């Protein structure tokens, strides 16, 4: 271990073994130099230049000792406060003994003063550095994370002001533009210096312009207003800002969208989680916290972050926008609010779909709406970009996030609130949660951005795909170990997550293609009783959308002259019975599948239904998958969806209307022909037109039905009726 050679102002020589972190080194210098616990110390080199106290300080020799300067505080010290309290108690005790039971009013007043003073020390949060602050009761566990002590904040500010003029080496500059940058290797004051460097390197100090001293005050105020929570802390804000800085440099966004938009993005990243309590919007809304009541359940945390950010900017000493005119300030304020509110995961699908629509119509960098959408997507990508970093950098952050999740789910169980599924420590594992989040949320967003900014693909998409493959292998290994005795067929969603752009949970919906005769209501009723022990694919986006009661639109639309949405009920009535099928309208199919994907447990039930019916069609002892195959057991199952897709459009519509009649029409025909035969009616279900579709369906049916078929249909119909009632 290296040695640091120092000398105090009174000539005392001090030798210190250099520890691993800055805080320990600072404390040892203060103790060995004889400074008080509240005094600040600084180092000066042989030339009189101030040195930054860090383990990376330049090594010296006993002949070139550094000078230790002690800066003593003129205010009351901790020892003096404690001494005053002890003296007051001793004085009261002595007076009580002398008066032998007689207590004048002055003594009572003194007792009350001592009690109020003690109560203030025990209950005032900003006096917690006196070590008299009592822990909160278990019922207030959501408030257990507090700010850093005033003493620590003071040390960080002093250290930051000492190094704020230092030069950043070229090696650090290049590392800062990479996704592999690890913030855990840097102290708080050094992170503040790197944030200051980002503004300088992007040319924002000169182009906006910004006052350097006010910028430093702003950065320190932001540092003070982040809580010491496991994940959503000051270092997370730096990671988001650093990833944004790397993307801006890589894609040259200063020239593409302008320096004002880059300023908005950088400030939004720095402020996007200010005063985060460690409990997300789902908890805030369900627990009816003060934030949820204040902001009416509409993105309570994000609105709170915006409020804290602009309260900091209201201070003259930290208002970096004080030199802007009103119109420019209004534009910047709207941009920051828009970007921070975009980090609410309840709006993920809304923003992503709007951005994809802009890409389809042709993205225009001169279109203000397109630029706003791009900024929202950029800050969302930066906010959840942890998986784009190397595994040794991303894993510790994932552990911190899961710690927050598990703490919240424990609080929800204790307080009797709905337990958030993806946070329950008893239901999820790290690989399963990562596979769901990366495959369904993160990767589609990253790929949409890189379709526009292709320079970012190697930095963002490729590492995320590698991470997804890594967690997918871990998840498969975990399931193989936990389901070793399960001999059932493999799940069709096992290999849905592949390195392609179509990361979606729509694939299990293909199970319906084998059974076009199920109508929508009976289909929903029949799925109610299907259950399985497999994990549900639940993401934060789906749960947040379900919890959020209100939707915020990013564009204002006029009610006059509005066309009915093809997916709305009004649009459905206007189209009439001859509406397009899902095969003819891919947009409708995608929307319906995405809505089904967001329903908790629906994909799991669809997958199980497909497996059961598929196994039933393959086994001679089980019921075939459809009534058509029952009439001709030796014939293969009819490829109904394939035939429908190859028919002309008119016949396709008639086929869809025939299929929608489903089991109800089948049951009706069976009851009408009960006196004629023991089996089902030979007539086709639905209209009696001699169309090509009905002819094809007649060919797959026999004259008489078997008892096995009758028994199977009766059981299925009774089950559907029971569930529907």
GISULKA-V193229 format. One record per residue. N is the residue number from 1. RES is the residue in one letter. PHI is phi in whole degrees, -180 to 180 (* if undefined). PSI is psi in whole degrees, 0 to 359 (none if undefined). Layout:
n=<N N>
res=<RES RES>
phi=<PHI PHI>
psi=<PSI PSI>
//
This chain:
n=<1 2 3 4 5 6 7 8 9 10 11 12 13 14 15 16 17 18 19 20 21 22 23 24 25 26 27 28 29 30 31 32 33 34 35 36 37 38 39 40 41 42 43 44 45 46 47 48 49 50 51 52 53 54 55 56 57 58 59 60 61 62 63 64 65 66 67 68 69 70 71 72 73 74 75 76 77 78 79 80 81 82 83 84 85 86 87 88 89 90 91 92 93 94 95 96 97 98 99 100 101 102 103 104 105 106 107 108 109 110 111 112 113 114 115 116 117 118 119 120 121 122 123 124 125 126 127 128 129 130 131 132 133 134 135 136 137 138 139 140 141 142 143 144 145 146 147 148 149 150 151 152 153 154 155 156 157 158 159 160 161 162 163 164 165 166 167 168 169 170 171 172 173 174 175 176 177 178 179 180 181 182 183 184 185 186 187 188 189 190 191 192 193 194 195 196 197 198 199 200 201 202 203 204 205 206 207 208 209 210 211 212 213 214 215 216 217 218 219 220 221 222 223 224 225 226 227 228 229 230 231 232 233 234 235 236 237 238 239 240 241 242 243 244 245 246 247 248 249 250 251 252 253 254 255 256 257 258 259 260 261 262 263 264 265 266 267 268 269 270 271 272 273 274 275 276 277 278 279 280 281 282 283 284 285 286 287 288 289 290 291 292 293 294 295 296 297 298 299 300 301 302 303 304 305 306 307 308 309 310 311 312 313 314 315 316 317 318 319 320 321 322 323 324 325 326 327 328 329 330 331 332 333 334 335 336 337 338 339 340 341 342 343 344 345 346 347 348 349 350 351 352 353 354 355 356 357 358 359 360 361 362 363 364 365 366 367 368 369 370 371 372 373 374 375 376 377 378 379 380 381 382 383 384 385 386 387 388 389 390 391 392 393 394 395 396 397 398 399 400 401 402 403 404 405 406 407 408 409 410 411 412 413 414 415 416 417 418 419 420 421 422 423 424 425 426 427 428 429 430 431 432 433 434 435 436 437 438 439 440 441 442 443 444 445 446 447 448 449 450 451 452 453 454 455 456 457 458 459 460 461 462 463 464 465 466 467 468 469 470 471 472 473 474 475 476 477 478 479 480 481 482 483 484 485 486 487 488 489 490 491 492 493 494 495 496 497 498 499 500 501 502 503 504 505 506 507 508 509 510 511 512 513 514 515 516 517 518 519 520 521 522 523 524 525 526 527 528 529 530 531 532 533 534 535 536 537 538 539 540 541 542 543 544 545 546 547 548 549 550 551 552 553 554 555 556 557 558 559 560 561 562 563 564 565 566 567 568 569 570 571 572 573 574 575 576 577 578 579 580 581 582 583 584 585 586 587 588 589 590 591 592 593 594 595 596 597 598 599 600 601 602 603 604 605 606 607 608 609 610 611 612 613 614 615 616 617 618 619 620 621 622 623 624 625 626 627 628 629 630 631 632 633 634 635 636 637 638 639 640 641 642 643 644 645 646 647 648 649 650 651 652 653 654 655 656 657 658 659 660 661 662 663 664 665 666 667 668 669 670 671 672 673 674 675 676 677 678 679 680 681 682 683 684 685 686 687 688 689 690 691 692 693 694 695 696 697 698 699 700 701 702 703 704 705 706 707 708 709 710 711 712 713 714 715 716 717 718 719 720 721 722 723 724 725>
res=<X X X X X X X X X X X X X X X X X X X X X X X X X X X X X X X X X X X X X X X X X X X X X X X X X X X X X X X X X X X X X X X X X X X X X X X X X X X X X X X X X X X X X X X X X X X X X X X X X X X X X X X X X X X X X X X X X X X X X X X X X X X X X X X X X X X X X X X X X X X X X X X X X X X X X X X X X X X X X X X X X X X X X X X X X X X X X X X X X X X X X X X X X X X X X X X X X X X X X X X X X X X X X X X X X X X X X X X X X X X X X X X X X X X X X X X X X X X X X X X X X X X X X X X X X X X X X X X X X X X X X X X X X X X X X X X X X X X X X X X X X X X X X X X X X X X X X X X X X X X X X X X X X X X X X X X X X X X X X X X X X X X X X X X X X X X X X X X X X X X X X X X X X X X X X X X X X X X X X X X X X X X X X X X X X X X X X X X X X X X X X X X X X X X X X X X X X X X X X X X X X X X X X X X X X X X X X X X X X X X X X X X X X X X X X X X X X X X X X X X X X X X X X X X X X X X X X X X X X X X X X X X X X X X X X X X X X X X X X X X X X X X X X X X X X X X X X X X X X X X X X X X X X X X X X X X X X X X X X X X X X X X X X X X X X X X X X X X X X X X X X X X X X X X X X X X X X X X X X X X X X X X X X X X X X X X X X X X X X X X X X X X X X X X X X X X X X X X X X X X X X X X X X X X X X X X X X X X X X X X X X X X X X X X X X X X X X X X X X X X X X X X X X X X X X X X X X X X X X X X X X X X X X X X X X X X X X X X X X X X X X X X X X X X X X X X X X X X X X X X X X X X X X X X X X X X X X X X X X X X X X X X X X>
phi=<* -71 -116 -108 -103 -129 -144 -84 -67 -92 91 -80 -89 -130 -114 -128 -75 -76 -80 -87 -126 -70 -64 -66 -63 -63 -66 -68 -63 -67 -71 -75 -86 84 -77 -70 -69 -103 -82 -103 -125 -144 -115 -125 -78 -59 -88 90 -80 -72 -113 -84 -81 -154 -59 -90 -64 -62 -74 -131 -123 -59 -85 -122 -71 -86 -86 -98 -101 -108 -116 -90 -82 -89 -86 -76 -91 -63 -61 -67 -64 -63 -64 -61 -65 -65 -62 -63 -65 -64 -65 -64 -62 -64 -67 -65 -66 -68 -81 47 97 -86 -121 -67 -60 -63 -68 -62 -63 -66 -62 -64 -63 -66 -64 -67 -66 -64 -62 -65 -66 -84 -118 -87 -67 -74 -102 -66 -68 -82 65 -111 -73 -85 -68 -74 -68 -59 -67 -112 -65 -69 -105 -73 -89 -123 -71 -67 -66 -61 -64 -68 -61 -65 -64 -64 -64 -63 -66 -65 -68 -74 -106 -63 -97 -71 -87 -90 -69 -66 -64 -66 -60 -68 -65 -67 -95 -111 -75 -87 -65 -110 -74 -68 -87 -122 -79 -62 -68 -71 -65 -61 -65 -68 -63 -61 -64 -60 -62 -71 -68 -82 76 -77 -65 -88 -79 -77 -94 -126 -84 -65 -66 -67 -62 -65 -64 -63 -63 -70 -64 -62 -59 -66 -95 -98 -84 -89 -100 -60 -115 -81 -117 -65 -69 -64 -62 -67 -61 -66 -65 -67 -67 -64 -61 -65 -69 -62 -70 -67 -96 54 -74 -62 -80 -79 -116 100 -70 -67 -68 -65 -61 -60 -64 -67 -65 -63 -63 -67 -103 -72 -130 -59 58 -69 -82 91 -127 -81 -63 -60 -68 -58 -72 -67 -85 55 -73 -61 -66 -65 -70 -68 -108 56 65 -98 43 -60 -68 -64 -63 -68 -60 -61 -63 -65 -61 -80 -69 -65 -72 -76 -75 -61 -76 -129 -88 -74 -102 -66 -90 -84 -77 -63 -66 -66 -63 -62 -63 -67 -63 -61 -65 -65 -63 -61 -69 -68 -66 -69 -77 -70 -67 -67 -103 -61 -64 -62 -68 -64 -67 -66 -67 -65 -62 -64 -68 -66 -75 104 -70 -123 -72 -97 -92 -63 -63 -66 -65 -62 -63 -64 -63 -65 -68 -63 -72 -66 -64 -64 -68 -114 -89 -60 -74 -81 -91 -59 -62 -70 -90 -79 -60 -60 -70 -64 -63 -65 -65 -64 -62 -64 -60 -67 -62 -67 -64 -63 -66 -64 -66 -67 -94 74 -94 -60 -82 -66 -60 -80 -115 -77 -66 -88 -119 -117 -124 -62 -63 -67 -66 -71 -60 -66 -67 -68 -70 -98 -117 -74 -65 -59 -68 -63 -67 -64 -67 -74 -65 -90 -104 -66 -65 -89 -61 -66 -85 -112 -77 -61 -63 -68 -64 -64 -64 -62 -63 -62 -72 -65 -65 -62 -66 -65 -64 -65 -70 -64 -73 -84 -115 -64 -89 -83 -100 -70 -68 -66 -70 -69 -97 -62 -115 -70 -83 -119 -79 -134 -83 -93 -83 -153 -104 -82 -55 -59 -65 -64 -55 -72 -65 -84 -135 -74 -84 -78 -84 -66 -69 -67 -61 -64 -70 -70 -84 -62 -93 -89 -138 -151 -91 -71 -70 -84 -89 -121 -115 -64 -64 -64 -68 -66 -65 -71 -75 -69 -87 -125 -111 -105 -88 -86 -130 -86 -119 -82 -76 -80 72 -82 -82 -71 -70 -59 -91 -84 -67 -62 -63 -67 -67 -67 -72 80 -71 -91 -75 -71 -84 -65 -67 -81 -122 -60 -63 -65 -62 -65 -67 -64 -70 -67 -67 -66 -68 -80 -77 -62 85 -67 -62 -61 -70 -62 -62 -66 -62 -62 -66 -66 -70 -66 -66 -67 -72 -84 -95 -72 -87 -101 -72 -64 -76 -152 -62 -61 -74 -65 -72 -138 -60 -78 -81 -68 -60 -68 -86 -64 -68 -65 -64 -64 -73 -96 -77 -61 -61 -64 -66 -62 -65 -65 -63 -63 -67 -62 -67 -69 -70 59 -69 -64 -63 -63 -67 -62 -63 -66 -68 -66 -100 -65 -80 -91 -152 -80 -95 -74 -64 -79 -73 -69 -72 102 -68 -97 -66 -88 -84 -65 -67 -66 -62 -66 -72 -67 -65 -92 -119 -106 -77 -110 -100 -92 -60 -61 -65 -61 -63 -65 -66 -62 -63 -66 -66 -65 -64 -65 -64 -63 -68 -67 -69>
psi=<133 158 139 126 122 165 136 176 333 12 6 127 135 130 128 132 127 118 190 338 161 321 318 319 318 318 321 321 319 321 313 340 356 12 153 171 339 359 150 146 155 160 143 138 178 331 1 1 138 142 147 128 102 154 341 16 148 133 149 184 168 339 343 59 146 144 133 117 131 128 106 144 144 352 188 134 168 316 321 321 312 321 319 319 317 318 320 317 317 321 320 318 317 319 323 321 319 323 348 59 339 123 103 163 329 324 318 318 321 321 316 322 319 318 316 324 316 318 322 319 326 341 347 123 317 356 17 340 349 358 26 356 129 148 150 151 162 331 343 39 334 349 16 339 129 173 168 155 154 325 318 319 322 318 317 319 316 317 320 318 334 327 359 340 1 154 137 127 160 327 317 322 316 320 327 341 10 152 350 5 132 111 343 344 2 146 170 317 328 326 320 320 321 323 319 321 325 316 320 316 329 359 18 337 320 323 333 305 170 143 127 318 319 323 319 319 320 314 321 323 322 316 319 330 12 137 161 69 162 319 304 66 191 324 327 319 323 319 319 316 322 321 323 317 319 319 322 317 319 318 2 53 341 321 330 316 351 155 332 319 324 320 316 316 316 315 321 319 319 326 3 346 31 134 35 127 355 2 127 185 326 316 317 318 314 324 354 51 175 321 319 321 323 321 17 41 10 99 60 317 314 320 323 320 316 318 315 321 315 342 322 318 346 340 133 323 348 15 95 349 15 337 2 151 173 317 318 318 320 317 317 317 314 320 318 316 317 316 317 319 334 343 355 121 344 341 12 306 323 311 318 318 321 321 320 322 319 324 321 318 350 103 134 117 353 358 121 320 319 321 320 317 320 318 319 319 322 315 330 318 315 326 325 31 13 324 350 354 164 157 322 340 323 326 314 324 324 320 321 319 316 327 317 316 312 324 319 316 324 319 322 319 319 325 2 26 162 130 125 123 316 6 356 118 342 351 337 160 166 312 319 318 323 321 316 312 314 314 320 337 303 307 317 324 315 318 324 319 318 344 330 310 83 341 340 356 313 329 331 308 314 313 327 320 322 318 319 316 321 311 331 319 318 320 319 320 322 317 325 324 322 337 38 328 1 119 7 169 153 149 139 348 7 324 28 323 94 169 65 172 349 61 101 160 31 337 317 339 346 342 331 342 339 348 73 349 354 122 168 317 315 326 314 322 323 336 349 322 8 128 154 162 0 159 143 145 96 128 167 328 313 315 322 319 324 324 322 127 340 147 137 124 140 349 138 129 142 140 336 137 17 132 148 138 133 334 358 169 320 316 326 321 323 327 329 189 340 41 162 148 174 328 326 338 89 326 317 319 317 320 316 322 322 325 320 327 330 348 122 128 349 316 319 320 319 318 317 319 317 321 317 316 326 316 327 323 333 335 132 343 345 168 138 165 345 159 328 319 337 325 339 80 331 340 150 159 138 135 74 315 323 318 319 323 340 353 160 164 319 312 328 318 319 322 319 319 324 317 327 341 327 213 336 311 323 317 320 313 324 319 322 323 21 326 347 325 164 338 192 161 145 347 148 151 132 215 156 15 142 63 169 328 313 325 319 323 327 328 335 11 150 174 313 146 157 156 327 318 315 315 319 316 318 316 318 316 317 323 316 319 318 317 323 322 none>
//
